[in-house]
Amino acid sequence: MNPFDLSGRVAAVTGANTGIGQAIALALAAAGADVALIGRTPATETAEQVRAMGRRAEIVSADLSTIAPVEGVVAQVVDTLGGLDILVNNAGIIRRADSLDFTEADWDAVIDTNLKSVFFLCQSAGRHMVAQGRGKIINIASMLTFQGGVRVPSYTASKSGIGGLTKLLANEWAAKGVNVNAIAPGYIATNNTAALQADETRNRQILERIPAGRWGAADDLGGAAVFLASSSSDYVNGHVLAVDGGWLAR
């Protein structure tokens, strides 16, 4: 029996239209899961690739900048795909400005999307998973879960919060059969980091810090997601798994 097999499981992934969310959704589908693709932008391309693997894909439209759609999102996933076994909280935004100039609007926008909506999605999914006696929740953290960064105060606060929230929920739900863990991506080559890659000086500085000597690819996160979503991680609780090419080891 393959301990990484996700056949018969239903996964929900937020922000799955591109980048990290798309890569994780496709990795879960490749391992056998049916996938609900949740977000403001329809993940049409991702859905097509999931279906090409012979899995079911459901596009769920939801603006996670507020918690208003959360209960409906989980209900829709359960109704259309017949259950919910895995939740990946990937959707997130970032705002950049010096802390002396940072606005309340930029603070609230990031915290509401990256932390508040994540908690209430966990809560809604957790109620379903606790009732069925099993489930896997994977939150997407960051290097800034461990470090401070610069010019991104609300993002750093939100990702530090994700680390703490992951541990808290693990403490409450581990004995109920629900595993809550997180993945902290390092520097991953996506649309969100295109400006950093294009900046010759900053790109060189980043590469000099990464022992692996390269930017990560979104696909590099797929194996970690499958592990945390599968029975292989049944005794892994409250862990933040860095997939960073060794960044934190420096």
C-alpha positions as CSV (number, residue, x, y, z in Angstrom):
1,M,0.0,0.0,0.0
2,N,1.4,3.4,-1.0
3,P,1.4,5.7,2.1
4,F,1.4,8.7,-0.2
5,D,-1.7,7.6,-2.1
6,L,-4.5,10.2,-2.0
7,S,-7.1,8.3,-4.0
8,G,-10.6,8.9,-2.8
9,R,-9.6,12.0,-0.9
10,V,-11.0,15.5,-1.6
11,A,-8.6,18.5,-1.3
12,A,-9.4,22.2,-1.3
13,V,-6.7,24.6,-2.4
14,T,-7.0,28.4,-2.2
15,G,-5.3,30.6,-4.7
16,A,-4.8,27.7,-7.1
17,N,-4.8,29.6,-10.4
18,T,-1.1,30.1,-10.7
19,G,2.3,29.6,-8.9
20,I,2.5,27.7,-5.6
21,G,-1.2,27.1,-5.3
22,Q,-1.4,25.6,-8.8
23,A,1.6,23.4,-8.3
24,I,0.3,22.1,-5.0
25,A,-3.2,21.4,-6.5
26,L,-1.6,19.5,-9.4
27,A,0.6,17.5,-7.0
28,L,-2.4,16.5,-4.9
29,A,-4.3,15.5,-8.0
30,A,-1.3,13.4,-9.3
31,A,-1.4,11.6,-6.0
32,G,-5.0,10.7,-6.5
33,A,-7.1,13.5,-4.9
34,D,-10.0,15.3,-6.4
35,V,-9.5,19.0,-6.0
36,A,-11.6,22.1,-5.3
37,L,-9.9,25.3,-6.6
38,I,-10.9,28.3,-4.5
39,G,-10.2,31.9,-5.2
40,R,-11.2,35.2,-6.7
41,T,-9.7,34.4,-10.1
42,P,-11.2,31.2,-11.6
43,A,-8.5,28.5,-11.8
44,T,-9.6,27.4,-15.2
45,E,-6.2,26.2,-16.5
46,T,-5.5,24.3,-13.2
47,A,-8.9,22.6,-13.4
48,E,-8.2,21.5,-17.0
49,Q,-4.9,19.9,-15.9
50,V,-6.5,18.2,-12.9
51,R,-9.3,16.7,-15.1
52,A,-6.7,15.6,-17.7
53,M,-5.3,13.4,-14.9
54,G,-8.7,11.7,-14.5
55,R,-9.5,13.6,-11.3
56,R,-12.5,15.7,-10.5
57,A,-12.0,19.5,-10.3
58,E,-14.4,22.1,-8.9
59,I,-13.9,25.8,-9.3
60,V,-15.2,27.7,-6.3
61,S,-15.4,31.5,-6.7
62,A,-14.6,33.3,-3.4
63,D,-13.0,36.6,-2.5
64,L,-11.1,35.7,0.7
65,S,-10.3,39.3,1.5
66,T,-13.3,38.9,3.9
67,I,-14.6,36.0,5.8
68,A,-18.1,36.3,4.4
69,P,-17.8,33.5,1.9
70,V,-16.0,31.0,4.2
71,E,-18.9,28.9,5.4
72,G,-20.4,28.7,1.9
73,V,-17.0,27.7,0.4
74,V,-16.7,24.6,2.6
75,A,-20.3,23.7,2.1
76,Q,-19.9,23.9,-1.6
77,V,-16.9,21.7,-1.6
78,V,-18.6,19.1,0.5
79,D,-21.8,19.2,-1.6
80,T,-20.1,19.1,-5.1
81,L,-17.2,16.7,-4.4
82,G,-18.8,14.7,-1.6
83,G,-16.5,15.6,1.3
84,L,-13.4,17.4,2.4
85,D,-10.3,15.7,3.6
86,I,-7.5,18.2,2.9
87,L,-7.4,22.0,3.1
88,V,-4.4,24.0,1.7
89,N,-4.5,27.7,2.7
90,N,-2.3,29.2,0.0
91,A,-4.1,32.5,-1.0
92,G,-2.3,35.6,0.2
93,I,-1.3,39.1,-0.6
94,I,1.6,41.5,0.2
95,R,1.9,45.2,0.6
96,R,5.3,47.0,0.6
97,A,6.2,50.3,2.3
98,D,8.5,51.6,5.0
99,S,7.0,51.0,8.4
100,L,7.1,54.8,9.1
101,D,4.7,55.3,6.2
102,F,2.6,52.1,6.3
103,T,-1.1,52.7,6.1
104,E,-4.0,51.1,8.1
105,A,-5.6,50.1,4.8
106,D,-2.6,48.1,3.7
107,W,-2.3,46.6,7.2
108,D,-5.9,45.5,7.3
109,A,-6.0,44.2,3.7
110,V,-3.0,41.8,4.3
111,I,-4.1,40.6,7.8
112,D,-7.7,40.0,6.7
113,T,-6.6,37.9,3.7
114,N,-3.5,36.2,5.1
115,L,-4.5,35.5,8.6
116,K,-8.2,36.2,9.5
117,S,-9.6,34.3,6.5
118,V,-7.2,31.5,7.0
119,F,-8.3,31.0,10.6
120,F,-12.0,31.0,9.7
121,L,-11.4,28.6,6.8
122,C,-9.5,26.3,9.2
123,Q,-12.4,26.6,11.6
124,S,-15.1,25.8,9.1
125,A,-13.1,22.9,7.6
126,G,-12.1,21.8,11.0
127,R,-15.7,21.4,12.1
128,H,-16.2,19.0,9.2
129,M,-13.0,17.1,9.8
130,V,-13.4,16.8,13.5
131,A,-16.9,15.4,13.0
132,Q,-15.5,12.7,10.6
133,G,-12.5,12.0,12.8
134,R,-9.8,12.8,10.3
135,G,-8.4,15.5,8.1
136,K,-5.3,17.4,7.0
137,I,-4.8,21.1,7.0
138,I,-1.8,22.7,5.4
139,N,-1.2,26.4,5.8
140,I,1.3,28.2,3.7
141,A,3.8,30.1,5.9
142,S,6.9,32.0,4.7
143,M,10.6,32.6,5.5
144,L,9.1,35.6,7.3
145,T,7.4,33.2,9.8
146,F,11.0,32.9,11.1
147,Q,12.6,36.2,10.1
148,G,11.6,39.8,10.2
149,G,12.1,41.0,6.6
150,V,11.9,44.7,5.7
151,R,9.2,47.0,4.4
152,V,6.5,44.3,4.8
153,P,5.2,44.8,8.3
154,S,1.7,43.4,7.8
155,Y,2.9,40.4,5.7
156,T,5.5,39.5,8.4
157,A,2.9,39.8,11.1
158,S,0.5,37.6,9.1
159,K,3.0,34.9,8.4
160,S,4.3,34.9,11.9
161,G,0.7,34.5,12.9
162,I,0.3,31.6,10.6
163,G,3.1,29.8,12.4
164,G,1.5,30.3,15.8
165,L,-2.0,29.5,14.5
166,T,-0.8,26.2,13.0
167,K,0.6,25.1,16.3
168,L,-2.4,26.2,18.3
169,L,-4.8,24.3,16.0
170,A,-2.6,21.3,16.1
171,N,-2.7,21.4,19.9
172,E,-6.5,21.4,19.9
173,W,-7.2,19.0,17.0
174,A,-4.4,16.4,16.9
175,A,-6.2,14.1,19.3
176,K,-9.3,14.4,17.2
177,G,-7.6,13.0,14.1
178,V,-6.9,16.3,12.3
179,N,-3.3,17.2,11.4
180,V,-2.5,20.9,11.1
181,N,0.9,21.7,9.7
182,A,2.4,24.4,7.5
183,I,4.9,24.7,4.6
184,A,7.3,27.7,4.5
185,P,8.5,28.3,1.0
186,G,11.8,29.9,0.4
187,Y,12.5,32.1,-2.6
188,I,10.3,30.6,-5.3
189,A,10.3,31.8,-8.9
190,T,6.7,32.9,-9.5
191,N,5.0,36.0,-10.8
192,N,5.1,37.4,-7.3
193,T,8.9,37.4,-7.2
194,A,9.5,38.5,-10.8
195,A,10.7,41.9,-9.8
196,L,13.3,40.4,-7.4
197,Q,14.5,38.1,-10.1
198,A,14.8,40.9,-12.6
199,D,16.9,43.1,-10.1
200,E,20.4,41.9,-10.9
201,T,21.9,43.0,-7.5
202,R,19.1,41.6,-5.4
203,N,18.9,38.4,-7.4
204,R,22.7,37.8,-6.9
205,Q,22.4,38.5,-3.1
206,I,19.5,36.0,-2.8
207,L,21.3,33.3,-4.8
208,E,24.5,33.8,-2.7
209,R,22.4,33.1,0.5
210,I,20.8,29.9,-0.8
211,P,23.0,26.8,-0.3
212,A,21.2,25.0,-3.2
213,G,22.4,27.8,-5.5
214,R,19.1,28.4,-7.3
215,W,15.6,29.8,-6.9
216,G,13.0,27.2,-6.0
217,A,10.3,26.2,-8.5
218,A,6.7,26.0,-7.5
219,D,6.9,22.3,-8.3
220,D,9.4,21.9,-5.5
221,L,6.6,22.3,-3.0
222,G,4.4,19.5,-4.4
223,G,6.2,16.7,-2.5
224,A,6.0,18.4,0.8
225,A,2.3,19.0,0.3
226,V,1.6,15.4,-0.7
227,F,3.5,14.2,2.4
228,L,1.5,16.5,4.8
229,A,-1.8,15.5,3.1
230,S,-1.1,11.8,3.2
231,S,-1.2,9.1,5.9
232,S,2.7,9.3,5.9
233,S,2.4,12.4,8.1
234,D,-0.2,11.0,10.6
235,Y,2.1,11.7,13.5
236,V,3.3,15.1,12.3
237,N,1.4,17.9,14.1
238,G,2.0,21.6,14.4
239,H,5.2,21.6,12.3
240,V,6.3,24.3,9.9
241,L,8.2,22.6,7.1
242,A,10.7,24.9,5.3
243,V,11.2,24.2,1.6
244,D,13.9,26.8,1.1
245,G,17.0,25.3,-0.5
246,G,18.7,25.7,2.8
247,W,18.1,29.4,3.3
248,L,17.3,29.2,7.0
249,A,20.4,27.0,7.5
250,R,22.7,30.0,6.6
